[in-house]
């Protein structure tokens, strides 16, 4: 018995083969695309780059840092009206990124150029980040000190 093969070009409405292969793959064109990110450490800074094409960085992007979490929130809203037709596009995308140990929340900068949002976070020196060792005392030592 031979395997079933698809001979038609995929249309807008999912067919039976789409649902058998993967129940949600046929809906992908209708779902919002997640914000693509890349991150790396360079020259003592943690760098996050996010793809956000076609947005106004002054009005449609918000970058916040709180308790070791970097949040990027982008909201797109665009309307076009002509005499006989109107179109609108909208969408919201938000990502939360755990900052690395030693990230300085007071040293965060964000720039937007050609559809790429780049956020740099300063990293503290290892001496400032290193924890301290806590001596462990036995119950006898604690009683003797009291």
N, CA, C and O of each residue as an XYZ file, in Angstrom:
584
protein
N       0.848     -1.183      0.000
C       0.000      0.000      0.000
C       0.885      1.235      0.000
O       1.835      1.310      0.779
N       0.599      2.184     -0.841
C       1.419      3.391     -0.941
C       0.914      4.457      0.031
O      -0.241      4.433      0.458
N       1.801      5.387      0.368
C       1.451      6.466      1.284
C       0.645      7.534      0.556
O       0.795      7.728     -0.650
N      -0.200      8.212      1.295
C      -0.982      9.298      0.723
C      -0.074     10.487      0.457
O       0.793     10.814      1.268
N      -0.276     11.121     -0.670
C       0.504     12.316     -0.993
C      -0.436     13.434     -1.380
O      -1.539     13.205     -1.876
N       0.022     14.640     -1.143
C      -0.782     15.813     -1.470
C      -0.448     16.257     -2.880
O       0.727     16.360     -3.233
N      -1.453     16.520     -3.684
C      -1.215     16.936     -5.060
C      -1.676     18.361     -5.307
O      -1.332     18.940     -6.337
N      -2.441     18.943     -4.399
C      -2.940     20.294     -4.597
C      -2.111     21.293     -3.799
O      -1.481     20.947     -2.800
N      -2.127     22.517     -4.257
C      -1.470     23.601     -3.535
C      -2.332     23.949     -2.322
O      -3.560     23.963     -2.406
N      -1.683     24.227     -1.204
C      -2.408     24.552      0.024
C      -3.187     25.858     -0.137
O      -2.631     26.869     -0.566
N      -4.446     25.832      0.202
C      -5.288     27.021      0.116
C      -5.438     27.694      1.466
O      -4.714     27.378      2.411
N      -6.372     28.616      1.556
C      -6.592     29.330      2.810
C      -7.276     28.463      3.860
O      -7.033     28.627      5.056
N      -8.124     27.547      3.421
C      -8.842     26.679      4.353
C      -8.057     25.380      4.495
O      -7.730     24.751      3.489
N      -7.749     24.964      5.726
C      -6.975     23.739      5.905
C      -7.737     22.514      5.408
O      -8.950     22.408      5.589
N      -7.016     21.599      4.785
C      -7.666     20.373      4.335
C      -7.370     19.240      5.308
O      -6.672     19.439      6.303
N      -7.888     18.079      5.031
C      -7.774     16.930      5.913
C      -6.320     16.547      6.166
O      -5.970     16.181      7.288
N      -5.469     16.623      5.147
C      -4.060     16.272      5.316
C      -3.375     17.195      6.324
O      -2.545     16.741      7.112
N      -3.714     18.477      6.306
C      -3.125     19.416      7.261
C      -3.459     19.014      8.695
O      -2.591     19.039      9.568
N      -4.697     18.649      8.933
C      -5.119     18.300     10.295
C      -4.493     16.986     10.755
O      -4.211     16.812     11.940
N      -4.275     16.057      9.817
C      -3.652     14.786     10.174
C      -2.167     14.992     10.498
O      -1.662     14.448     11.480
N      -1.465     15.788      9.660
C      -0.036     16.018      9.864
C       0.232     16.732     11.188
O       1.085     16.300     11.964
N      -0.459     17.776     11.439
C      -0.315     18.528     12.682
C      -1.563     19.382     12.837
O      -1.854     20.215     11.979
N      -2.298     19.186     13.916
C      -3.576     19.868     14.056
C      -3.492     21.390     13.999
O      -4.462     22.034     13.599
N      -2.369     21.985     14.385
C      -2.295     23.440     14.433
C      -1.429     24.034     13.333
O      -1.355     25.258     13.221
N      -0.770     23.214     12.515
C       0.106     23.756     11.479
C      -0.664     24.544     10.427
O      -0.125     25.495      9.861
N      -1.889     24.178     10.159
C      -2.673     24.888      9.150
C      -3.077     26.276      9.618
O      -3.374     27.141      8.794
N      -3.093     26.504     10.913
C      -3.497     27.807     11.442
C      -2.336     28.781     11.562
O      -2.560     29.952     11.865
N      -1.105     28.340     11.336
C       0.059     29.200     11.526
C      -0.021     30.521     10.778
O       0.368     31.540     11.350
N      -0.502     30.577      9.527
C      -0.560     31.876      8.863
C      -1.458     32.873      9.591
O      -1.289     34.081      9.429
N      -2.402     32.392     10.382
C      -3.341     33.277     11.049
C      -2.888     33.671     12.449
O      -3.431     34.612     13.027
N      -1.895     32.964     13.007
C      -1.412     33.271     14.345
C      -0.352     34.363     14.276
O       0.319     34.529     13.257
N      -0.210     35.098     15.360
C       0.829     36.121     15.416
C       2.195     35.458     15.497
O       2.359     34.437     16.164
N       3.160     36.033     14.824
C       4.519     35.504     14.883
C       5.192     36.016     16.143
O       5.081     37.200     16.462
N       5.882     35.154     16.861
C       6.554     35.614     18.071
C       7.722     36.532     17.724
O       8.259     36.493     16.617
N       8.092     37.341     18.678
C       9.210     38.249     18.514
C      10.502     37.431     18.496
O      10.774     36.688     19.439
N      11.287     37.560     17.450
C      12.538     36.808     17.354
C      13.623     37.554     18.115
O      13.779     38.766     17.966
N      14.374     36.819     18.934
C      15.417     37.401     19.767
C      16.741     36.692     19.568
O      16.794     35.520     19.195
N      17.811     37.432     19.827
C      19.131     36.838     19.987
C      19.789     37.581     21.138
O      19.566     38.778     21.320
N      20.596     36.872     21.911
C      21.284     37.521     23.028
C      22.701     36.981     23.141
O      22.974     35.831     22.796
N      23.594     37.829     23.627
C      24.987     37.459     23.787
C      25.658     38.438     24.736
O      25.100     39.488     25.053
N      26.857     38.092     25.189
C      27.651     38.965     26.050
C      28.829     39.458     25.225
O      29.526     38.680     24.574
N      29.038     40.794     25.272
C      30.114     41.396     24.495
C      30.634     42.633     25.220
O      29.854     43.505     25.601
N      31.933     42.709     25.408
C      32.598     43.871     26.012
C      31.974     44.272     27.348
O      31.740     45.457     27.588
N      31.706     43.315     28.204
C      31.167     43.608     29.524
C      29.704     44.034     29.533
O      29.229     44.616     30.509
N      28.987     43.745     28.446
C      27.560     44.074     28.360
C      26.783     42.848     27.881
O      27.267     42.066     27.062
N      25.582     42.704     28.404
C      24.643     41.695     27.925
C      23.811     42.386     26.849
O      23.214     43.431     27.108
N      23.766     41.816     25.648
C      23.092     42.444     24.518
C      21.925     41.565     24.082
O      22.076     40.356     23.907
N      20.751     42.191     23.908
C      19.562     41.513     23.393
C      19.147     42.249     22.135
O      19.000     43.471     22.137
N      18.958     41.497     21.057
C      18.495     42.084     19.793
C      17.157     41.443     19.442
O      17.030     40.219     19.433
N      16.158     42.280     19.152
C      14.815     41.791     18.823
C      14.396     42.322     17.461
O      14.603     43.497     17.154
N      13.812     41.460     16.652
C      13.297     41.864     15.342
C      11.906     42.459     15.522
O      10.972     41.769     15.931
N      11.778     43.748     15.210
C      10.498     44.446     15.296
C      10.340     45.352     14.080
O      10.367     46.575     14.224
N      10.177     44.787     12.891
C      10.100     45.625     11.691
C       8.810     46.427     11.610
O       7.747     45.977     12.039
N       8.931     47.623     11.050
C       7.748     48.428     10.746
C       7.045     49.059     11.928
O       5.844     49.321     11.853
N       7.747     49.309     13.010
C       7.103     49.956     14.149
C       7.735     51.310     14.400
O       8.844     51.584     13.941
N       7.034     52.142     15.120
C       7.546     53.439     15.547
C       8.089     53.254     16.957
O       7.308     53.056     17.888
N       9.403     53.314     17.141
C       9.969     53.028     18.463
C       9.563     54.034     19.538
O       9.568     53.705     20.725
N       9.214     55.253     19.137
C       8.802     56.261     20.118
C       7.414     55.995     20.689
O       7.136     56.332     21.840
N       6.542     55.386     19.879
C       5.151     55.216     20.296
C       4.735     53.772     20.537
O       3.796     53.525     21.295
N       5.415     52.807     19.907
C       4.902     51.441     19.902
C       5.758     50.424     20.643
O       5.437     49.235     20.627
N       6.836     50.851     21.291
C       7.709     49.915     22.009
C       7.926     50.412     23.432
O       8.127     51.603     23.670
N       7.882     49.480     24.363
C       8.168     49.781     25.768
C       9.162     48.743     26.282
O       8.937     47.539     26.159
N      10.264     49.222     26.860
C      11.284     48.353     27.431
C      11.376     48.671     28.915
O      11.579     49.825     29.293
N      11.228     47.646     29.765
C      11.316     47.840     31.217
C      12.224     46.777     31.826
O      12.394     45.686     31.282
N      12.801     47.131     32.973
C      13.632     46.202     33.735
C      13.175     46.267     35.181
O      13.043     47.350     35.751
N      12.933     45.094     35.777
C      12.519     45.034     37.171
C      12.841     43.659     37.739
O      12.464     42.636     37.168
N      13.531     43.644     38.851
C      13.840     42.414     39.584
C      14.510     41.350     38.721
O      14.174     40.169     38.806
N      15.461     41.778     37.890
C      16.209     40.835     37.074
C      15.509     40.359     35.822
O      15.986     39.430     35.171
N      14.384     40.972     35.464
C      13.631     40.592     34.265
C      13.572     41.789     33.310
O      13.149     42.881     33.689
N      14.001     41.564     32.073
C      13.901     42.569     31.015
C      12.625     42.266     30.234
O      12.424     41.138     29.784
N      11.765     43.268     30.075
C      10.510     43.077     29.358
C      10.486     43.967     28.130
O      10.742     45.169     28.214
N      10.176     43.364     26.987
C      10.004     44.097     25.732
C       8.549     43.940     25.337
O       8.060     42.824     25.163
N       7.859     45.066     25.194
C       6.445     45.044     24.829
C       6.272     45.926     23.590
O       6.590     47.114     23.625
N       5.775     45.352     22.507
C       5.560     46.092     21.265
C       4.102     45.960     20.858
O       3.523     44.874     20.896
N       3.527     47.079     20.471
C       2.123     47.081     20.058
C       2.008     47.835     18.746
O       2.326     49.021     18.668
N       1.555     47.144     17.725
C       1.432     47.747     16.397
C      -0.040     48.037     16.112
O      -0.911     47.193     16.324
N      -0.293     49.244     15.630
C      -1.655     49.623     15.249
C      -1.533     50.569     14.066
O      -0.928     51.635     14.172
N      -2.107     50.175     12.950
C      -1.999     50.984     11.740
C      -3.329     50.943     11.000
O      -3.924     49.879     10.830
N      -3.786     52.102     10.568
C      -5.031     52.179      9.814
C      -4.795     52.945      8.526
O      -4.070     53.939      8.500
N      -5.422     52.466      7.453
C      -5.350     53.125      6.156
C      -6.763     53.242      5.622
O      -7.498     52.257      5.568
N      -7.143     54.453      5.228
C      -8.485     54.665      4.688
C      -8.401     55.372      3.357
O      -7.676     56.354      3.197
N      -9.155     54.858      2.407
C      -9.326     55.529      1.122
C     -10.818     55.739      0.928
O     -11.618     55.436      1.813
N     -11.180     56.250     -0.214
C     -12.588     56.566     -0.460
C     -13.500     55.343     -0.352
O     -14.598     55.434      0.197
N     -13.047     54.202     -0.874
C     -13.908     53.018     -0.924
C     -13.429     51.862     -0.055
O     -14.022     50.784     -0.079
N     -12.389     52.070      0.692
C     -11.839     50.927      1.411
C     -11.056     51.393      2.634
O     -10.438     52.458      2.634
N     -11.100     50.576      3.661
C     -10.270     50.856      4.840
C      -9.603     49.554      5.277
O     -10.192     48.477      5.185
N      -8.379     49.671      5.747
C      -7.624     48.526      6.235
C      -7.022     48.884      7.582
O      -6.685     50.039      7.842
N      -6.893     47.881      8.429
C      -6.201     48.116      9.691
C      -5.407     46.880     10.053
O      -5.810     45.751      9.773
N      -4.270     47.121     10.682
C      -3.379     46.068     11.141
C      -3.095     46.336     12.605
O      -2.855     47.477     13.001
N      -3.124     45.299     13.396
C      -2.781     45.481     14.793
C      -2.224     44.177     15.344
O      -2.468     43.098     14.804
N      -1.486     44.298     16.409
C      -0.932     43.119     17.049
C      -0.094     43.526     18.245
O       0.449     44.630     18.292
N       0.005     42.630     19.204
C       0.777     42.875     20.411
C       1.749     41.718     20.585
O       1.389     40.553     20.417
N       2.975     42.055     20.921
C       3.983     41.040     21.183
C       4.745     41.458     22.426
O       5.104     42.626     22.580
N       4.992     40.504     23.312
C       5.683     40.806     24.554
C       6.611     39.652     24.900
O       6.239     38.487     24.756
N       7.819     39.972     25.355
C       8.770     38.955     25.770
C       9.388     39.358     27.094
O       9.620     40.538     27.355
N       9.651     38.360     27.929
C      10.305     38.562     29.220
C      11.600     37.757     29.199
O      11.588     36.559     28.914
N      12.721     38.420     29.502
C      14.023     37.774     29.447
C      14.678     37.865     30.816
O      14.799     38.951     31.383
N      15.099     36.726     31.344
C      15.829     36.689     32.609
C      17.228     37.247     32.373
O      17.963     36.741     31.525
N      17.600     38.282     33.117
C      18.932     38.866     32.974
C      19.961     37.969     33.647
O      19.639     37.280     34.615
N      21.184     37.967     33.153
C      22.228     37.133     33.770
C      22.644     37.685     35.129
O      22.386     38.846     35.449
N      23.288     36.841     35.918
C      23.795     37.260     37.219
C      24.793     38.393     36.997
O      25.649     38.305     36.117
N      24.686     39.432     37.776
C      25.600     40.565     37.660
C      25.094     41.666     36.754
O      25.805     42.648     36.541
N      23.889     41.543     36.210
C      23.347     42.594     35.343
C      23.056     43.836     36.177
O      22.483     43.742     37.262
N      23.450     44.989     35.671
C      23.251     46.269     36.347
C      21.985     46.914     35.796
O      21.996     47.447     34.686
N      20.905     46.872     36.551
C      19.621     47.406     36.090
C      19.642     48.916     35.916
O      18.729     49.470     35.303
N      20.658     49.597     36.436
C      20.778     51.044     36.261
C      21.551     51.399     34.991
O      21.625     52.573     34.628
N      22.125     50.411     34.315
C      22.914     50.636     33.106
C      22.274     49.894     31.938
O      22.811     48.896     31.457
N      21.118     50.390     31.483
C      20.376     49.772     30.381
C      20.149     50.828     29.306
O      19.696     51.935     29.597
N      20.467     50.478     28.066
C      20.264     51.393     26.935
C      19.565     50.624     25.823
O      19.822     49.437     25.624
N      18.674     51.309     25.096
C      17.954     50.684     23.989
C      18.033     51.589     22.764
O      17.859     52.804     22.865
N      18.299     50.983     21.600
C      18.310     51.710     20.336
C      17.519     50.910     19.309
O      17.421     49.687     19.400
N      16.957     51.612     18.334
C      16.168     50.976     17.271
C      16.698     51.461     15.930
O      16.799     52.667     15.701
N      17.040     50.526     15.039
C      17.541     50.891     13.726
C      17.182     49.797     12.730
O      17.480     48.623     12.949
N      16.544     50.187     11.643
C      16.219     49.284     10.529
C      15.489     48.026     10.991
O      15.815     46.925     10.546
N      14.513     48.175     11.873
C      13.690     47.049     12.304
C      14.269     46.207     13.419
O      13.663     45.208     13.806
N      15.429     46.579     13.952
C      16.066     45.820     15.023
C      16.153     46.681     16.273
O      16.725     47.771     16.251
N      15.581     46.183     17.364
C      15.696     46.816     18.674
C      16.875     46.166     19.379
O      16.906     44.948     19.557
N      17.855     46.989     19.784
C      19.027     46.462     20.479
C      19.078     47.056     21.876
O      19.069     48.274     22.056
N      19.133     46.167     22.864
C      19.175     46.573     24.268
C      20.486     46.085     24.853
O      20.827     44.909     24.727
N      21.232     46.995     25.500
C      22.478     46.602     26.155
C      22.326     46.836     27.652
O      21.827     47.873     28.091
N      22.762     45.861     28.413
C      22.698     45.915     29.879
C      24.117     45.723     30.399
O      24.770     44.728     30.084
N      24.590     46.674     31.191
C      25.926     46.564     31.748
C      26.019     45.414     32.737
O      25.055     45.092     33.432
N      27.192     44.802     32.789
C      27.433     43.719     33.739
C      28.418     44.207     34.790
O      29.432     44.820     34.455
N      28.133     43.942     36.040
C      29.012     44.339     37.137
C      30.260     43.461     37.143
O      30.264     42.356     36.602
N      31.323     43.981     37.770
C      32.552     43.222     37.900
C      32.303     41.989     38.759
O      31.400     41.993     39.596
N      33.085     40.943     38.565
C      32.901     39.700     39.316
C      33.052     39.927     40.815
O      32.382     39.268     41.610
N      33.936     40.864     41.213
C      34.127     41.127     42.642
C      32.846     41.662     43.278
O      32.547     41.359     44.433
N      32.085     42.464     42.515
C      30.846     43.034     43.031
C      29.726     42.001     43.087
O      28.807     42.121     43.898
N      29.798     40.997     42.236
C      28.738     39.997     42.133
C      28.968     38.823     43.072
O      28.013     38.218     43.560
N      30.219     38.502     43.325
C      30.544     37.310     44.106
C      29.877     37.359     45.477
O      29.848     38.390     46.148
N      29.353     36.227     45.856
C      28.736     36.118     47.181
C      29.811     35.992     48.243
O      31.000     35.902     47.936
N      29.393     35.985     49.461
C      30.364     35.821     50.543
C      30.096     34.496     51.230
O      28.972     33.994     51.232
N      31.139     33.944     51.807
C      31.012     32.659     52.474
C      30.504     32.887     53.892
O      30.978     33.784     54.589
N      29.558     32.089     54.310
C      28.958     32.187     55.646
C      29.529     31.061     56.490
O      29.390     29.892     56.130
N      30.174     31.390     57.611
C      30.702     30.332     58.468
C      29.556     29.568     59.151
O      28.561     30.158     59.571
N      29.721     28.277     59.247
C      28.716     27.428     59.886
C      29.239     27.035     61.258
O      30.329     26.477     61.389
N      28.448     27.335     62.271
C      28.833     27.026     63.651
C      27.994     25.868     64.169
O      26.836     25.695     63.788
N      28.597     25.089     65.034
C      27.858     24.004     65.652
C      27.013     24.569     66.789
O      27.234     25.690     67.246
N      26.049     23.782     67.233
C      25.181     24.214     68.329
C      26.002     24.475     69.585
O      25.669     25.387     70.342
N      27.071     23.703     69.839
C      27.932     23.891     71.017
C      28.586     25.266     70.987
O      28.642     25.953     72.007
N      29.089     25.677     69.794
C      29.754     26.967     69.679
C      28.767     28.095     69.953
O      29.130     29.088     70.584
N      27.548     27.962     69.499
C      26.538     29.003     69.700
C      26.223     29.121     71.193
O      26.097     30.230     71.711
N      26.097     27.988     71.885
C      25.806     28.000     73.331
C      26.953     28.610     74.109
O      26.721     29.358     75.059
N      28.190     28.310     73.729
C      29.353     28.849     74.412
C      29.457     30.362     74.246
O      29.899     31.056     75.162
N      29.049     30.883     73.071
C      29.106     32.317     72.834
C      28.030     33.059     73.605
O      28.179     34.251     73.873
N      26.963     32.389     73.963
C      25.834     33.045     74.648
C      26.084     33.255     76.092
O      25.228     33.793     76.795
